Amino acid sequence: MQEGDVVRSLSGRDRNTLLAVVNTDENFVYVCDGKGRPLHNPKRKNPRHVSAVERRLSAADLHSDKSLRKALAIVKSEIM
């Protein structure tokens, strides 16, 4: 997974929500949704607890919480 990938949470309180990967390290991915998890406070998740949705957001979509929420809403409407 890379920065900008859209993923679905498989476990935790945020189960079945769409999130955007904003950072990765060797053991974890850091995800945000722009509302409950703003960009300045990403959630650290184990990569086994998320599933890729085969969509990717641009750098402009990851610029602010508002643009991130709009982009995730568009992806959600496309896959549902």
C-alpha positions as CSV (number, residue, x, y, z in Angstrom):
1,M,0.0,0.0,0.0
2,Q,1.1,3.5,-0.8
3,E,0.1,7.0,0.1
4,G,-3.2,7.9,-1.6
5,D,-4.6,4.4,-1.7
6,V,-8.2,4.0,-0.6
7,V,-8.8,1.1,1.8
8,R,-11.7,-0.4,3.7
9,S,-11.2,-1.0,7.4
10,L,-11.8,-4.7,8.4
11,S,-11.6,-4.4,12.1
12,G,-12.0,-1.9,15.0
13,R,-14.6,0.8,15.6
14,D,-14.2,2.1,12.1
15,R,-15.0,-1.3,10.5
16,N,-16.4,-1.1,6.9
17,T,-15.5,2.6,6.5
18,L,-13.4,3.9,3.6
19,L,-10.2,5.5,4.6
20,A,-7.2,7.0,2.7
21,V,-3.6,5.9,3.4
22,V,-1.6,9.0,4.2
23,N,1.6,7.4,5.3
24,T,3.3,4.0,5.7
25,D,6.2,2.6,7.6
26,E,7.6,-1.0,7.7
27,N,4.9,-2.3,10.1
28,F,1.9,0.0,9.9
29,V,-0.3,2.1,7.6
30,Y,-1.6,5.5,8.7
31,V,-5.2,6.3,7.6
32,C,-7.6,9.2,7.7
33,D,-11.1,9.9,6.6
34,G,-11.2,13.7,7.0
35,K,-13.9,13.7,9.6
36,G,-13.4,11.4,12.6
37,R,-9.8,11.0,11.7
38,P,-8.4,14.4,10.3
39,L,-5.2,14.6,8.4
40,H,-3.3,16.0,11.4
41,N,-4.2,13.0,13.5
42,P,-4.0,9.8,11.4
43,K,-5.0,6.3,12.7
44,R,-2.2,3.7,12.9
45,K,-3.5,0.4,11.6
46,N,-2.0,-3.0,11.0
47,P,-2.0,-3.7,7.2
48,R,-3.8,-7.0,7.8
49,H,-6.8,-5.0,9.2
50,V,-7.4,-3.0,6.0
51,S,-8.4,-4.1,2.5
52,A,-7.5,-2.2,-0.7
53,V,-10.4,-0.9,-2.8
54,E,-8.4,-0.4,-6.0
55,R,-8.8,3.3,-6.1
56,R,-6.2,5.9,-5.6
57,L,-6.5,9.6,-4.6
58,S,-4.4,12.4,-6.0
59,A,-2.2,14.6,-3.9
60,A,-4.8,17.4,-4.2
61,D,-7.4,15.2,-2.5
62,L,-5.0,14.7,0.4
63,H,-4.4,18.4,0.8
64,S,-7.2,19.2,3.3
65,D,-9.9,17.4,5.3
66,K,-12.6,18.8,3.2
67,S,-11.2,17.6,-0.1
68,L,-10.5,14.2,1.4
69,R,-14.1,13.8,2.6
70,K,-15.4,14.8,-0.9
71,A,-13.0,12.3,-2.7
72,L,-14.0,9.5,-0.3
73,A,-17.7,10.2,-0.9
74,I,-17.2,10.0,-4.6
75,V,-15.3,6.6,-4.3
76,K,-18.0,5.3,-2.0
77,S,-20.8,6.2,-4.5
78,E,-18.9,4.5,-7.3
79,I,-18.4,1.2,-5.5
80,M,-21.8,1.0,-3.8
